[in-house]
Amino acid sequence: MNFDLKHRSRALTDGPERAPARAYLKGIGFDDEALAKPIIAVANTWIETMPCNFHLRALAAKVKEGIRAAGGTPMELNTIAISDGITMGTPGMRASLVSRELIADSIEIVCDAHMFDAVVAISGCDKTIPGTVMALCRLDVPSVMLYGGSILPGHFHGQRVTIQEVFEAVGARAAGRISDTELTELEDVASPGAGACGGQFTANTMAMAFEVLGISPPGFSLVPATNAHKADVALETGRLVMDVLARGQRPSDIITREALENAIAAIACSGGSTNGVLHLLAVAKETGVELSIDDFDRISERTPLLCDLKPGGEYVAPDLYQAGGVPLVLKRLTQAGLLNEGAQTVTGRTVGQHADEAAERAGQRVVRPLDDPLKPTGGLAILRGNLAPEGCVVKLAGHERLHHEGPARVFESEEDAMQAVTAGRIEAGDVLVIRNEGPAGGPGMREMLA
């Protein structure tokens, strides 16, 4: 049976009683020919307050071009975004996790009310990426997620640098190891354009996870934000969503228990962010799939750490793109027997099929071979004890040690802890415990890197 390409928008645009709606739309440039076609939402989190989402309107324009070329009528909508990196250390960071819910809510309510036939969601940072996918899960109409891509590294005194070096330099400045001038010179070059943080922080972690999950096209996520090829993948995403619509494929067909396990394996294999636990649990809840923190522990325990990525390792996302991208990670997981190969993707093909086609650049050192992992187990662990009787998440990435013992320094807030650090009251080996900073306590599960 052929899928009705106007399965939702027909109720908005067809028939004499819909003349007022058509009149409004004609007034802003949509003619009868455009309204007779499937109407596709292009939702993005473009905003001028950060590099991560700064370029998304340009990508949205290419997505819309692809939709038109494939026989659809795109309509663009925008929602909010909060920069963790810019707001952390201020009261504004309390809004970060809350914004994920608002992003999901806003995309859901607009797309539901305007009865779009399909959705492309374009996002670029920590909370926008899971927020957009949560919305797609709720809507459950044919959908594709496109990641805006990573920023390129900067250069400082002949060395590649990222925002990670700036965060660390703040501490070095407080300790008197560098001057104000050196700090300013570093901040001037560390973030040289649009895109998300280059390390395997939350944005790149979630982009990889959702590509492995199948809701984002294989090979598209890690194309850097300012790479000329990014416009090409945006154009192809527009064409692809029309194919997804023609097949009647919905997020619920893709985001299954097996697919979520694949995403967890990718996070573990790449040394991804602990926020991956938070966000995949939320996505699983939206789709009705049973998932717990114990699943992350079980899968990470059997998955080797293979990707040598910052913050714990040496390389950044553009290096992984050059090495072979997420398809290469899929290939390694397949070789290890750790991938549910039959899981579906938005291309209509399985993750196993895409893994088989992965190309690996000769001599690359970003993704290790199976016989030479960074660590024999993955980058996440779930611990339980007197500090966290219900469990906590620990990141074990890159070249970091697996054991540490030191005195606990307990603080009641982030501000108290930061004051102790800047005053020089924290010694090497101390373990900082900051209470009251969870999703409810902060509120918003605040983060602090500098």
Protein Blocks (a to p, Z undefined) as FASTA:
>chain_A
ZZdfklmmmmmmgojklmmmmmmmmmnopafklmmpccdddddfbdfkbfklmmmmmmmm
mmmmmmmmnopacdddddddddfklmgopaklmmmmmmmmmmmmmmmmmmmmnopabdcd
ddfbfklmmmmmmmmmmnopacddddebjaddddeehiacdfklmmmmmmmmmnopacfk
lmmmmmmmmmgcgcddfblcfklmmmmmmmmnopacghklmmcfklmklmmmmmmmmmmm
mmmmmnopafklmmcfklmmmmmmmmmmnopafklmmmmmmmmmmnopacdfklmmmmmm
mpccfbdcdfklmbdfklmmmnnpjmlmmmmmmmnopacfkbccfkopafklmmmmpccd
ehiakbccfklcfbfbdfbdcdddfklmnopadddehjbcfbdcddddddfbfklmmmmm
mnopacehiacddehiafklmgooiadfZZ
